[in-house]
Amino acid sequence: MGDRLRGKTALITGAGMGIGREAAQLFAAEGARVVVADIDAKAAKETVSRIEAAGGEALAVVGDVAMESDVERMVAEGVARLGGLHVLYNNAGVLWKDRDRSVLETDPAWWDRVMAINLKSVFWVTKHGIPHLQRAGGGSIVLMGSVSALVGFTRAQDAYTCAKGALISLTKSLAIQFAKDRIRCNIIHPGIVDTPLQAPYLTDQLRKEFETGIPIGRIARPREIANVALFLASEESSYMTGAELVVDGGFTAG
Ligand SMILES: NC(=O)c1ccc[n+]([C@@H]2O[C@H](COP(=O)([O-])OP(=O)(O)OC[C@H]3O[C@@H](n4cnc5c(N)ncnc54)[C@H](O)[C@@H]3O)[C@@H](O)[C@H]2O)c1
């Protein structure tokens, strides 16, 4: 166990699986009390069990991050049970390649749902979470972007791309607004990561194609993104705000 987040409480959305679960376990191992927020109750509870088995402290809160009332309740439950909030890691997101395609093909209802989960959720989490960071005397907000926001792909996912792009602007706005309160806000842009989000699409052939285009030669492990989230959540990044960290094995450097 380390102590890079000792004394802090971190709320992580989408912490039932993938990068969020990895981050929840890592943050807890570094001393944080973790509010594991997810729409999937079983997955959230499993993350909490793993944290508790390793000697950490966590609480599962269940709801849809796209719904303001759910987010308000999840934040309130976390604060009431774990005491205050210092870190808001807005990790939850969906990638529905079959329904979210080019603007020419996407059903408006799916566009709205992707935007609600990937973008509006951050509105709700920051709206209800920031007052607690202010009360705590400061904190760190971490957003999840994507390399999709930085480069175009021939296989379009336009709603996902737009949501991730808008998060870059929101990162800078939050950074400027809340620096006076000692609240920092930064965004991570992962390349492709081996998680349940990608699993339905990652055929062996597609994995090979992706890996050919990545200078490091492989897709990322969830821990490699969670490590960067830990850095941004902790005081080690105390002079960083409004920044974008690209974690893509060199994919966008070429
Ligand atoms: N995996 C990648 O290749 C990749 C690449 C770039 C960016 N990202 C971003 O990283 C973040 C995490 O991705 P991941 O790959 O770990 O995803 P994942 O699908 O493996 O896990 C996402 C978690 O979010 C939860 N979730 C989904 N919708 C929710 C909702 N409406 N309310 C509450 N919880 C909800 C799911 O239940 C799940 O536990 C996302 O924002 C994603 O866009 C992922």
The ligand as a Gaussian input file, in Angstrom:
#p B3LYP/6-31G(d) Opt

LIG

0 1
 N      -11.070000       1.252000     -23.807000
 C      -10.609000       2.117000     -24.689000
 O      -10.039000       1.735000     -25.723000
 C      -10.755000       3.602000     -24.452000
 C      -10.054000       4.473000     -25.299000
 C      -10.196000       5.844000     -25.113000
 C      -10.998000       6.327000     -24.106000
 N      -11.661000       5.448000     -23.301000
 C      -12.533000       6.007000     -22.268000
 O      -12.192000       5.494000     -21.004000
 C      -13.362000       5.420000     -20.188000
 C      -13.491000       4.042000     -19.588000
 O      -13.545000       3.109000     -20.652000
 P      -13.424000       1.532000     -20.442000
 O      -12.803000       1.026000     -21.669000
 O      -12.849000       1.217000     -19.130000
 O      -14.980000       1.136000     -20.465000
 P      -15.727000      -0.202000     -19.949000
 O      -16.906000      -0.390000     -20.837000
 O      -14.757000      -1.301000     -19.817000
 O      -16.232000       0.235000     -18.500000
 C      -17.110000       1.333000     -18.404000
 C      -17.856000       1.287000     -17.097000
 O      -18.794000       2.381000     -17.129000
 C      -20.067000       1.906000     -16.699000
 N      -21.125000       2.712000     -17.310000
 C      -21.510000       2.708000     -18.608000
 N      -22.565000       3.507000     -18.774000
 C      -22.848000       4.055000     -17.556000
 C      -23.830000       4.949000     -17.094000
 N      -24.769000       5.456000     -17.917000
 N      -23.827000       5.295000     -15.782000
 C      -22.900000       4.765000     -14.933000
 N      -21.944000       3.900000     -15.319000
 C      -21.918000       3.555000     -16.631000
 C      -20.120000       0.453000     -17.151000
 O      -21.079000      -0.296000     -16.415000
 C      -18.675000       0.011000     -16.903000
 O      -18.499000      -0.478000     -15.589000
 C      -14.522000       5.838000     -21.091000
 O      -14.808000       7.202000     -20.893000
 C      -13.976000       5.621000     -22.485000
 O      -14.604000       6.422000     -23.436000
 C      -11.551000       4.098000     -23.444000

